[in-house]
Amino acid sequence: MGDPFMLQQSTNPAPGILGPPPPSFHLGGPAVGPRGNLGAGNGNLQGPRHMQKGRVETSRVVHIMDFQRGKNLRYQLLQLVEPFGVISNHLILNKINEAFIE
């Protein structure tokens, strides 16, 4: 058998199959990660959601996949989800046959 410390003495600078090790985690410092300051908690949302301040209610989204395209596609999809409640927004992606209806 070889020396058990042989891997630790390797001169290979490559990080390995899984990539470099994660950065060290400091318990005393602020929680800063790849997404920015995760421990802010000040209520200021960054990005496009900060524009939706007036929107208080939560809603549900129906995701429809693999439908057949036709003449009245938008009308048929909206009629399909109408029993679930009021339709406030919809997005139909024709190229990939997917639709999102809120």
N, CA, C and O atoms as a GROMACS GRO file, in nm:
protein
  408
    1MET      N    1   0.084  -0.117   0.000
    1MET     CA    2   0.000   0.000   0.000
    1MET      C    3   0.088   0.124   0.000
    1MET      O    4   0.203   0.119   0.044
    2GLY      N    5   0.033   0.234  -0.049
    2GLY     CA    6   0.108   0.356  -0.056
    2GLY      C    7   0.090   0.440   0.069
    2GLY      O    8   0.020   0.404   0.163
    3ASP      N    9   0.154   0.551   0.065
    3ASP     CA   10   0.149   0.646   0.176
    3ASP      C   11   0.010   0.711   0.180
    3ASP      O   12  -0.034   0.761   0.076
    4PRO      N   13  -0.063   0.713   0.294
    4PRO     CA   14  -0.196   0.773   0.299
    4PRO      C   15  -0.194   0.925   0.281
    4PRO      O   16  -0.298   0.984   0.252
    5PHE      N   17  -0.081   0.990   0.296
    5PHE     CA   18  -0.072   1.135   0.281
    5PHE      C   19  -0.029   1.176   0.141
    5PHE      O   20   0.001   1.293   0.118
    6MET      N   21  -0.026   1.082   0.049
    6MET     CA   22   0.022   1.112  -0.086
    6MET      C   23  -0.068   1.213  -0.157
    6MET      O   24  -0.017   1.299  -0.229
    7LEU      N   25  -0.199   1.205  -0.138
    7LEU     CA   26  -0.290   1.298  -0.203
    7LEU      C   27  -0.271   1.440  -0.150
    7LEU      O   28  -0.286   1.536  -0.227
    8GLN      N   29  -0.240   1.457  -0.025
    8GLN     CA   30  -0.221   1.589   0.031
    8GLN      C   31  -0.092   1.652  -0.018
    8GLN      O   32  -0.079   1.774  -0.016
    9GLN      N   33   0.003   1.572  -0.062
    9GLN     CA   34   0.132   1.623  -0.106
    9GLN      C   35   0.137   1.640  -0.257
    9GLN      O   36   0.244   1.665  -0.312
   10SER      N   37   0.025   1.629  -0.325
   10SER     CA   38   0.022   1.638  -0.470
   10SER      C   39   0.056   1.781  -0.514
   10SER      O   40   0.020   1.878  -0.446
   11THR      N   41   0.124   1.793  -0.626
   11THR     CA   42   0.158   1.924  -0.681
   11THR      C   43   0.062   1.966  -0.791
   11THR      O   44   0.086   2.066  -0.858
   12ASN      N   45  -0.045   1.891  -0.811
   12ASN     CA   46  -0.142   1.922  -0.914
   12ASN      C   47  -0.223   2.045  -0.871
   12ASN      O   48  -0.289   2.039  -0.767
   13PRO      N   49  -0.222   2.156  -0.948
   13PRO     CA   50  -0.295   2.277  -0.908
   13PRO      C   51  -0.444   2.272  -0.941
   13PRO      O   52  -0.517   2.364  -0.905
   14ALA      N   53  -0.492   2.167  -1.010
   14ALA     CA   54  -0.633   2.160  -1.049
   14ALA      C   55  -0.721   2.145  -0.926
   14ALA      O   56  -0.683   2.079  -0.830
   15PRO      N   57  -0.841   2.207  -0.927
   15PRO     CA   58  -0.929   2.200  -0.812
   15PRO      C   59  -0.998   2.065  -0.795
   15PRO      O   60  -1.052   2.039  -0.687
   16GLY      N   61  -0.999   1.980  -0.895
   16GLY     CA   62  -1.063   1.850  -0.885
   16GLY      C   63  -1.192   1.844  -0.962
   16GLY      O   64  -1.230   1.941  -1.028
   17ILE      N   65  -1.260   1.733  -0.954
   17ILE     CA   66  -1.382   1.712  -1.032
   17ILE      C   67  -1.493   1.806  -0.987
   17ILE      O   68  -1.566   1.859  -1.070
   18LEU      N   69  -1.506   1.828  -0.859
   18LEU     CA   70  -1.616   1.909  -0.806
   18LEU      C   71  -1.586   2.058  -0.802
   18LEU      O   72  -1.670   2.136  -0.757
   19GLY      N   73  -1.472   2.099  -0.848
   19GLY     CA   74  -1.438   2.240  -0.848
   19GLY      C   75  -1.369   2.281  -0.720
   19GLY      O   76  -1.340   2.197  -0.635
   20PRO      N   77  -1.342   2.410  -0.706
   20PRO     CA   78  -1.272   2.459  -0.587
   20PRO      C   79  -1.361   2.447  -0.463
   20PRO      O   80  -1.483   2.444  -0.476
   21PRO      N   81  -1.302   2.440  -0.347
   21PRO     CA   82  -1.382   2.432  -0.225
   21PRO      C   83  -1.459   2.561  -0.203
   21PRO      O   84  -1.416   2.667  -0.249
   22PRO      N   85  -1.573   2.555  -0.132
   22PRO     CA   86  -1.650   2.677  -0.106
   22PRO      C   87  -1.572   2.771  -0.016
   22PRO      O   88  -1.485   2.726   0.060
   23PRO      N   89  -1.602   2.900  -0.023
   23PRO     CA   90  -1.532   2.995   0.064
   23PRO      C   91  -1.563   2.965   0.210
   23PRO      O   92  -1.668   2.910   0.242
   24SER      N   93  -1.472   3.003   0.296
   24SER     CA   94  -1.492   2.975   0.438
   24SER      C   95  -1.609   3.056   0.491
   24SER      O   96  -1.633   3.168   0.447
   25PHE      N   97  -1.681   2.998   0.583
   25PHE     CA   98  -1.800   3.061   0.640
   25PHE      C   99  -1.764   3.117   0.776
   25PHE      O  100  -1.721   3.044   0.865
   26HIS      N  101  -1.782   3.246   0.793
   26HIS     CA  102  -1.751   3.311   0.920
   26HIS      C  103  -1.880   3.332   0.997
   26HIS      O  104  -1.971   3.398   0.948
   27LEU      N  105  -1.888   3.278   1.117
   27LEU     CA  106  -2.010   3.292   1.197
   27LEU      C  107  -2.029   3.432   1.250
   27LEU      O  108  -2.143   3.474   1.274
   28GLY      N  109  -1.924   3.506   1.270
   28GLY     CA  110  -1.936   3.638   1.330
   28GLY      C  111  -1.968   3.747   1.230
   28GLY      O  112  -2.018   3.852   1.269
   29GLY      N  113  -1.941   3.726   1.102
   29GLY     CA  114  -1.959   3.830   1.003
   29GLY      C  115  -2.097   3.827   0.940
   29GLY      O  116  -2.177   3.738   0.969
   30PRO      N  117  -2.126   3.924   0.853
   30PRO     CA  118  -2.255   3.926   0.785
   30PRO      C  119  -2.263   3.814   0.683
   30PRO      O  120  -2.161   3.767   0.632
   31ALA      N  121  -2.385   3.772   0.654
   31ALA     CA  122  -2.406   3.664   0.557
   31ALA      C  123  -2.404   3.723   0.417
   31ALA      O  124  -2.507   3.769   0.368
   32VAL      N  125  -2.291   3.722   0.354
   32VAL     CA  126  -2.276   3.772   0.219
   32VAL      C  127  -2.242   3.654   0.131
   32VAL      O  128  -2.147   3.581   0.158
   33GLY      N  129  -2.318   3.637   0.025
   33GLY     CA  130  -2.297   3.525  -0.065
   33GLY      C  131  -2.294   3.572  -0.208
   33GLY      O  132  -2.280   3.691  -0.234
   34PRO      N  133  -2.307   3.479  -0.303
   34PRO     CA  134  -2.303   3.517  -0.443
   34PRO      C  135  -2.423   3.601  -0.485
   34PRO      O  136  -2.418   3.667  -0.589
   35ARG      N  137  -2.529   3.601  -0.407
   35ARG     CA  138  -2.646   3.682  -0.440
   35ARG      C  139  -2.646   3.816  -0.369
   35ARG      O  140  -2.745   3.889  -0.376
   36GLY      N  141  -2.541   3.850  -0.304
   36GLY     CA  142  -2.535   3.978  -0.234
   36GLY      C  143  -2.554   3.958  -0.086
   36GLY      O  144  -2.525   3.851  -0.033
   37ASN      N  145  -2.601   4.061  -0.021
   37ASN     CA  146  -2.619   4.057   0.124
   37ASN      C  147  -2.748   3.983   0.157
   37ASN      O  148  -2.857   4.038   0.140
   38LEU      N  149  -2.737   3.859   0.203
   38LEU     CA  150  -2.854   3.777   0.231
   38LEU      C  151  -2.915   3.809   0.366
   38LEU      O  152  -3.030   3.774   0.391
   39GLY      N  153  -2.843   3.872   0.453
   39GLY     CA  154  -2.893   3.899   0.587
   39GLY      C  155  -2.941   4.041   0.604
   39GLY      O  156  -2.946   4.090   0.717
   40ALA      N  157  -2.977   4.110   0.498
   40ALA     CA  158  -3.015   4.251   0.508
   40ALA      C  159  -3.141   4.269   0.590
   40ALA      O  160  -3.140   4.338   0.692
   41GLY      N  161  -3.250   4.206   0.548
   41GLY     CA  162  -3.374   4.213   0.624
   41GLY      C  163  -3.432   4.352   0.638
   41GLY      O  164  -3.510   4.376   0.729
   42ASN      N  165  -3.396   4.445   0.551
   42ASN     CA  166  -3.446   4.581   0.564
   42ASN      C  167  -3.569   4.608   0.478
   42ASN      O  168  -3.620   4.719   0.479
   43GLY      N  169  -3.618   4.509   0.406
   43GLY     CA  170  -3.740   4.524   0.330
   43GLY      C  171  -3.722   4.585   0.192
   43GLY      O  172  -3.817   4.588   0.115
   44ASN      N  173  -3.605   4.632   0.158
   44ASN     CA  174  -3.582   4.688   0.027
   44ASN      C  175  -3.550   4.575  -0.070
   44ASN      O  176  -3.444   4.513  -0.061
   45LEU      N  177  -3.642   4.548  -0.161
   45LEU     CA  178  -3.620   4.442  -0.258
   45LEU      C  179  -3.544   4.498  -0.376
   45LEU      O  180  -3.571   4.610  -0.421
   46GLN      N  181  -3.449   4.422  -0.426
   46GLN     CA  182  -3.374   4.465  -0.542
   46GLN      C  183  -3.424   4.388  -0.662
   46GLN      O  184  -3.474   4.276  -0.649
   47GLY      N  185  -3.413   4.448  -0.779
   47GLY     CA  186  -3.456   4.381  -0.900
   47GLY      C  187  -3.597   4.424  -0.939
   47GLY      O  188  -3.649   4.522  -0.887
   48PRO      N  189  -3.659   4.349  -1.030
   48PRO     CA  190  -3.789   4.390  -1.083
   48PRO      C  191  -3.903   4.382  -0.982
   48PRO      O  192  -4.005   4.448  -1.003
   49ARG      N  193  -3.890   4.304  -0.874
   49ARG     CA  194  -4.000   4.292  -0.779
   49ARG      C  195  -4.021   4.419  -0.697
   49ARG      O  196  -4.127   4.436  -0.638
   50HIS      N  197  -3.922   4.507  -0.691
   50HIS     CA  198  -3.941   4.629  -0.612
   50HIS      C  199  -4.047   4.719  -0.673
   50HIS      O  200  -4.098   4.808  -0.606
   51MET      N  201  -4.082   4.696  -0.799
   51MET     CA  202  -4.184   4.776  -0.864
   51MET      C  203  -4.325   4.732  -0.823
   51MET      O  204  -4.420   4.805  -0.848
   52GLN      N  205  -4.340   4.616  -0.762
   52GLN     CA  206  -4.470   4.562  -0.729
   52GLN      C  207  -4.510   4.592  -0.585
   52GLN      O  208  -4.569   4.506  -0.519
   53LYS      N  209  -4.479   4.710  -0.535
   53LYS     CA  210  -4.508   4.744  -0.395
   53LYS      C  211  -4.657   4.746  -0.367
   53LYS      O  212  -4.699   4.709  -0.257
   54GLY      N  213  -4.739   4.788  -0.463
   54GLY     CA  214  -4.881   4.797  -0.441
   54GLY      C  215  -4.951   4.661  -0.438
   54GLY      O  216  -5.065   4.652  -0.393
   55ARG      N  217  -4.886   4.559  -0.484
   55ARG     CA  218  -4.946   4.427  -0.493
   55ARG      C  219  -4.929   4.354  -0.360
   55ARG      O  220  -4.818   4.321  -0.321
   56VAL      N  221  -5.040   4.329  -0.292
   56VAL     CA  222  -5.034   4.268  -0.161
   56VAL      C  223  -5.080   4.123  -0.166
   56VAL      O  224  -5.026   4.039  -0.094
   57GLU      N  225  -5.178   4.093  -0.249
   57GLU     CA  226  -5.236   3.960  -0.254
   57GLU      C  227  -5.142   3.861  -0.321
   57GLU      O  228  -5.062   3.897  -0.407
   58THR      N  229  -5.153   3.736  -0.279
   58THR     CA  230  -5.081   3.631  -0.349
   58THR      C  231  -5.176   3.570  -0.451
   58THR      O  232  -5.298   3.577  -0.435
   59SER      N  233  -5.120   3.512  -0.554
   59SER     CA  234  -5.203   3.452  -0.658
   59SER      C  235  -5.144   3.319  -0.699
   59SER      O  236  -5.031   3.285  -0.662
   60ARG      N  237  -5.220   3.246  -0.774
   60ARG     CA  238  -5.175   3.116  -0.823
   60ARG      C  239  -5.157   3.124  -0.973
   60ARG      O  240  -5.228   3.197  -1.043
   61VAL      N  241  -5.061   3.047  -1.022
   61VAL     CA  242  -5.031   3.044  -1.164
   61VAL      C  243  -5.055   2.903  -1.215
   61VAL      O  244  -5.006   2.806  -1.158
   62VAL      N  245  -5.130   2.893  -1.324
   62VAL     CA  246  -5.153   2.765  -1.390
   62VAL      C  247  -5.053   2.755  -1.504
   62VAL      O  248  -5.045   2.844  -1.588
   63HIS      N  249  -4.977   2.646  -1.506
   63HIS     CA  250  -4.875   2.623  -1.608
   63HIS      C  251  -4.928   2.514  -1.701
   63HIS      O  252  -4.951   2.401  -1.658
   64ILE      N  253  -4.947   2.548  -1.828
   64ILE     CA  254  -5.000   2.454  -1.927
   64ILE      C  255  -4.889   2.422  -2.025
   64ILE      O  256  -4.822   2.511  -2.077
   65MET      N  257  -4.869   2.292  -2.050
   65MET     CA  258  -4.760   2.248  -2.138
   65MET      C  259  -4.815   2.158  -2.249
   65MET      O  260  -4.920   2.096  -2.234
   66ASP      N  261  -4.742   2.154  -2.358
   66ASP     CA  262  -4.768   2.062  -2.471
   66ASP      C  263  -4.911   2.070  -2.522
   66ASP      O  264  -4.979   1.968  -2.532
   67PHE      N  265  -4.957   2.190  -2.555
   67PHE     CA  266  -5.090   2.205  -2.612
   67PHE      C  267  -5.077   2.215  -2.763
   67PHE      O  268  -4.969   2.244  -2.816
   68GLN      N  269  -5.188   2.192  -2.832
   68GLN     CA  270  -5.188   2.202  -2.978
   68GLN      C  271  -5.226   2.344  -3.016
   68GLN      O  272  -5.324   2.400  -2.967
   69ARG      N  273  -5.147   2.400  -3.105
   69ARG     CA  274  -5.175   2.536  -3.149
   69ARG      C  275  -5.292   2.535  -3.247
   69ARG      O  276  -5.306   2.444  -3.329
   70GLY      N  277  -5.373   2.636  -3.238
   70GLY     CA  278  -5.488   2.649  -3.328
   70GLY      C  279  -5.528   2.794  -3.344
   70GLY      O  280  -5.459   2.884  -3.297
   71LYS      N  281  -5.643   2.816  -3.411
   71LYS     CA  282  -5.688   2.953  -3.437
   71LYS      C  283  -5.728   3.026  -3.309
   71LYS      O  284  -5.691   3.142  -3.290
   72ASN      N  285  -5.800   2.961  -3.223
   72ASN     CA  286  -5.853   3.025  -3.102
   72ASN      C  287  -5.777   2.982  -2.978
   72ASN      O  288  -5.838   2.960  -2.873
   73LEU      N  289  -5.647   2.970  -2.988
   73LEU     CA  290  -5.567   2.917  -2.877
   73LEU      C  291  -5.582   3.002  -2.751
   73LEU      O  292  -5.607   2.949  -2.643
   74ARG      N  293  -5.566   3.132  -2.764
   74ARG     CA  294  -5.574   3.220  -2.647
   74ARG      C  295  -5.712   3.210  -2.582
   74ARG      O  296  -5.723   3.198  -2.460
   75TYR      N  297  -5.816   3.214  -2.662
   75TYR     CA  298  -5.953   3.204  -2.609
   75TYR      C  299  -5.975   3.070  -2.539
   75TYR      O  300  -6.034   3.065  -2.431
   76GLN      N  301  -5.928   2.961  -2.600
   76GLN     CA  302  -5.947   2.828  -2.541
   76GLN      C  303  -5.872   2.813  -2.409
   76GLN      O  304  -5.924   2.755  -2.314
   77LEU      N  305  -5.750   2.865  -2.404
   77LEU     CA  306  -5.673   2.855  -2.280
   77LEU      C  307  -5.736   2.937  -2.168
   77LEU      O  308  -5.742   2.892  -2.053
   78LEU      N  309  -5.783   3.056  -2.200
   78LEU     CA  310  -5.847   3.139  -2.099
   78LEU      C  311  -5.979   3.078  -2.052
   78LEU      O  312  -6.013   3.088  -1.934
   79GLN      N  313  -6.053   3.015  -2.142
   79GLN     CA  314  -6.176   2.947  -2.102
   79GLN      C  315  -6.146   2.826  -2.015
   79GLN      O  316  -6.224   2.793  -1.926
   80LEU      N  317  -6.033   2.760  -2.039
   80LEU     CA  318  -5.994   2.642  -1.962
   80LEU      C  319  -5.968   2.676  -1.815
   80LEU      O  320  -6.006   2.601  -1.726
   81VAL      N  321  -5.903   2.789  -1.791
   81VAL     CA  322  -5.865   2.824  -1.653
   81VAL      C  323  -5.964   2.918  -1.585
   81VAL      O  324  -5.947   2.950  -1.467
   82GLU      N  325  -6.065   2.963  -1.655
   82GLU     CA  326  -6.162   3.056  -1.596
   82GLU      C  327  -6.232   3.000  -1.471
   82GLU      O  328  -6.258   3.077  -1.379
   83PRO      N  329  -6.264   2.870  -1.462
   83PRO     CA  330  -6.327   2.818  -1.339
   83PRO      C  331  -6.238   2.829  -1.215
   83PRO      O  332  -6.289   2.820  -1.104
   84PHE      N  333  -6.108   2.846  -1.232
   84PHE     CA  334  -6.017   2.855  -1.118
   84PHE      C  335  -6.021   2.991  -1.050
   84PHE      O  336  -5.974   3.005  -0.938
   85GLY      N  337  -6.075   3.092  -1.116
   85GLY     CA  338  -6.082   3.225  -1.057
   85GLY      C  339  -6.064   3.334  -1.160
   85GLY      O  340  -6.071   3.309  -1.281
   86VAL      N  341  -6.041   3.455  -1.112
   86VAL     CA  342  -6.024   3.571  -1.199
   86VAL      C  343  -5.887   3.564  -1.266
   86VAL      O  344  -5.786   3.537  -1.200
   87ILE      N  345  -5.883   3.588  -1.395
   87ILE     CA  346  -5.758   3.587  -1.470
   87ILE      C  347  -5.701   3.728  -1.468
   87ILE      O  348  -5.764   3.822  -1.517
   88SER      N  349  -5.581   3.743  -1.411
   88SER     CA  350  -5.521   3.875  -1.403
   88SER      C  351  -5.408   3.895  -1.503
   88SER      O  352  -5.377   4.009  -1.538
   89ASN      N  353  -5.347   3.787  -1.550
   89ASN     CA  354  -5.234   3.799  -1.642
   89ASN      C  355  -5.217   3.667  -1.713
   89ASN      O  356  -5.252   3.562  -1.659
   90HIS      N  357  -5.163   3.670  -1.834
   90HIS     CA  358  -5.134   3.546  -1.905
   90HIS      C  359  -5.013   3.565  -1.996
   90HIS      O  360  -4.986   3.675  -2.045
   91LEU      N  361  -4.942   3.456  -2.017
   91LEU     CA  362  -4.825   3.455  -2.105
   91LEU      C  363  -4.829   3.326  -2.184
   91LEU      O  364  -4.831   3.217  -2.125
   92ILE      N  365  -4.831   3.336  -2.316
   92ILE     CA  366  -4.834   3.219  -2.403
   92ILE      C  367  -4.706   3.216  -2.484
   92ILE      O  368  -4.676   3.310  -2.559
   93LEU      N  369  -4.629   3.109  -2.468
   93LEU     CA  370  -4.504   3.090  -2.540
   93LEU      C  371  -4.528   2.989  -2.651
   93LEU      O  372  -4.523   2.868  -2.628
   94ASN      N  373  -4.554   3.038  -2.772
   94ASN     CA  374  -4.592   2.950  -2.882
   94ASN      C  375  -4.479   2.860  -2.928
   94ASN      O  376  -4.504   2.746  -2.967
   95LYS      N  377  -4.356   2.908  -2.926
   95LYS     CA  378  -4.245   2.829  -2.979
   95LYS      C  379  -4.219   2.702  -2.898
   95LYS      O  380  -4.175   2.602  -2.954
   96ILE      N  381  -4.245   2.706  -2.768
   96ILE     CA  382  -4.218   2.589  -2.685
   96ILE      C  383  -4.347   2.528  -2.629
   96ILE      O  384  -4.342   2.443  -2.540
   97ASN      N  385  -4.462   2.572  -2.679
   97ASN     CA  386  -4.594   2.520  -2.640
   97ASN      C  387  -4.614   2.520  -2.488
   97ASN      O  388  -4.647   2.418  -2.429
   98GLU      N  389  -4.595   2.635  -2.427
   98GLU     CA  390  -4.619   2.651  -2.284
   98GLU      C  391  -4.697   2.780  -2.262
   98GLU      O  392  -4.684   2.876  -2.338
   99ALA      N  393  -4.777   2.779  -2.157
   99ALA     CA  394  -4.855   2.898  -2.122
   99ALA      C  395  -4.859   2.910  -1.970
   99ALA      O  396  -4.864   2.811  -1.898
  100PHE      N  397  -4.857   3.035  -1.924
  100PHE     CA  398  -4.868   3.066  -1.781
  100PHE      C  399  -4.985   3.161  -1.765
  100PHE      O  400  -4.989   3.266  -1.828
  101ILE      N  401  -5.080   3.123  -1.681
  101ILE     CA  402  -5.198   3.206  -1.662
  101ILE      C  403  -5.216   3.229  -1.513
  101ILE      O  404  -5.221   3.135  -1.434
  102GLU      N  405  -5.224   3.357  -1.475
  102GLU     CA  406  -5.236   3.395  -1.334
  102GLU      C  407  -5.380   3.435  -1.306
  102GLU      O  408  -5.413   3.470  -1.193
   0.00000   0.00000   0.00000
